[in-house]
Amino acid sequence: MASIGRRRVKGSEHRVRRLERILSVSRDLTSTLALEPLLERIVDTATDLTASESASILLTDGRPGQLRFHTCSNGSTQKLVSM
């Protein structure tokens, strides 16, 4: 019984840490004027929270239906932006 309780506490603590990180990024969204560092933080946090190998943000390039890579994790931004 005690081990079940400890697992629940650990699971709850893990969820709280994840939510705190999401909240921190949300605060940055409303307080940061510099776009590049903010997008990099979002990509890094998303990669970490989802346990992914990489993540990226695509932005519209002004033409209808056209997207371009803007910020990518794992140092692949330049490679993908040039595509």
C-alpha positions in Angstrom: 0.0 0.0 0.0 2.8 2.5 0.9 4.5 1.9 -2.4 1.3 2.8 -4.3 1.1 6.0 -2.3 4.7 6.9 -3.1 4.2 6.3 -6.8 1.1 8.5 -6.8 3.1 11.2 -5.0 6.0 10.9 -7.5 3.5 11.0 -10.4 1.8 14.1 -9.0 5.2 15.8 -8.4 6.2 15.1 -12.0 2.9 16.6 -13.3 3.4 19.7 -11.1 6.9 20.2 -12.5 5.6 19.9 -16.1 2.8 22.3 -15.4 5.2 24.8 -13.8 7.4 24.7 -16.9 4.4 25.3 -19.1 3.3 28.2 -16.9 6.8 29.7 -17.1 6.7 29.6 -20.9 3.2 31.1 -20.8 4.6 34.0 -18.7 7.4 34.5 -21.2 4.8 34.8 -24.0 3.2 37.8 -22.3 6.4 39.5 -21.2 9.0 38.9 -23.9 9.4 41.2 -26.9 12.3 39.4 -28.4 10.8 36.8 -30.8 13.9 34.6 -31.4 14.7 33.7 -27.8 11.0 33.1 -27.1 10.6 30.7 -30.0 13.7 28.8 -29.1 12.5 28.5 -25.5 9.1 27.2 -26.7 10.8 24.6 -29.0 13.3 23.4 -26.3 10.5 23.1 -23.7 8.2 21.3 -26.1 10.9 18.9 -27.0 11.7 18.2 -23.4 8.1 17.9 -22.2 7.1 15.5 -25.0 10.3 13.5 -24.7 10.8 14.0 -28.5 14.0 13.9 -30.4 13.2 17.3 -32.0 10.5 19.9 -32.5 10.0 22.9 -34.8 7.9 26.0 -35.3 6.7 26.8 -38.8 5.5 30.3 -39.7 3.5 31.6 -42.6 5.6 33.3 -45.2 2.9 35.7 -46.5 1.6 33.6 -49.3 -1.6 31.7 -48.7 -1.0 28.2 -47.5 2.7 28.5 -47.4 4.7 27.7 -44.3 8.4 27.8 -43.6 10.6 26.4 -40.9 11.6 29.1 -38.5 12.9 27.6 -35.2 14.0 24.0 -34.7 15.5 22.1 -31.9 18.8 20.1 -31.9 20.7 22.6 -34.0 18.8 21.8 -37.2 17.3 25.3 -37.8 19.7 26.3 -40.5 19.3 23.1 -42.4 15.5 23.2 -42.4 15.2 26.9 -42.9 17.1 26.6 -46.2 14.6 24.0 -47.5 
